[in-house]
Amino acid sequence: MRAVGYVVAGLGMLLLLAVLPLYLASGLMVPMWAVVVLLMVWVVLFVLGIRWFARHPYRVLVLPFAAAAIWFAAIYAGEIFLDWTA
């Protein structure tokens, strides 16, 4: 059963890496300070995934979805409230 947990955690970390290009490409739509903040959020989620890898492997699978939701919410809020445009 432990091997399944490692596979699930590994999948979560790979999906988290797949979300990284969204954060890196944000510079096309948002100011540099927002890109730095978004990348800091992604790094925090990545470190959390590393810490949870062995202890709570099934929680790691939630992180990429949380990262995508945070990115989408930040871009949308910036567009609505701060007039960010591509």
C-alpha positions in Angstrom: 0.0 0.0 0.0 2.9 2.3 0.7 4.1 2.1 -3.0 0.7 3.3 -4.2 1.1 6.4 -1.9 4.4 7.1 -3.5 3.0 6.8 -7.0 0.2 9.2 -6.1 2.6 11.7 -4.5 4.9 11.4 -7.5 2.0 12.1 -9.8 1.0 15.1 -7.7 4.5 16.5 -7.9 4.7 16.0 -11.7 1.3 17.7 -12.1 2.6 20.6 -9.9 5.6 20.9 -12.3 3.2 20.9 -15.2 1.5 24.0 -13.7 4.8 25.9 -13.5 4.6 27.2 -17.1 1.4 29.0 -16.2 3.2 30.8 -13.5 6.3 31.6 -15.6 4.2 32.8 -18.6 2.3 35.2 -16.4 4.8 37.9 -17.2 2.9 38.4 -20.5 -0.2 39.5 -18.6 0.8 40.8 -15.2 3.4 43.2 -13.8 6.7 41.8 -12.6 5.9 42.2 -8.9 2.9 39.9 -9.4 5.0 37.3 -11.2 7.4 37.3 -8.3 4.5 36.9 -5.8 2.9 34.1 -7.9 6.3 32.3 -8.2 6.7 32.5 -4.4 3.3 30.9 -4.0 4.3 28.1 -6.4 7.5 27.5 -4.5 5.7 27.3 -1.2 3.3 24.8 -2.7 6.3 22.8 -4.1 8.0 22.8 -0.7 4.8 21.7 0.9 4.6 18.8 -1.6 8.1 17.8 -0.7 7.3 17.8 3.0 4.0 15.9 2.5 5.5 13.3 0.1 6.3 10.7 2.7 3.9 11.7 5.5 0.7 12.5 3.6 1.2 11.3 0.0 -2.5 11.5 -1.0 -2.6 15.2 0.0 0.1 16.0 -2.6 -2.3 15.2 -5.4 -4.4 18.2 -4.3 -1.6 20.7 -4.7 -1.5 21.0 -8.5 -5.2 21.8 -8.5 -4.8 24.3 -5.7 -1.9 25.9 -7.7 -4.0 26.2 -10.8 -6.9 27.6 -8.9 -4.7 30.2 -7.2 -3.2 31.2 -10.5 -6.5 31.5 -12.2 -8.0 33.5 -9.2 -5.0 35.8 -9.1 -5.1 36.5 -12.9 -8.8 37.0 -12.8 -8.8 39.3 -9.8 -5.9 41.3 -11.3 -7.9 41.7 -14.5 -11.1 42.8 -12.7 -9.6 45.0 -10.0 -6.2 46.1 -11.3 -6.9 46.3 -15.0 -4.3 43.8 -16.1 -4.5 43.0 -19.8 -2.6 40.8 -22.1 
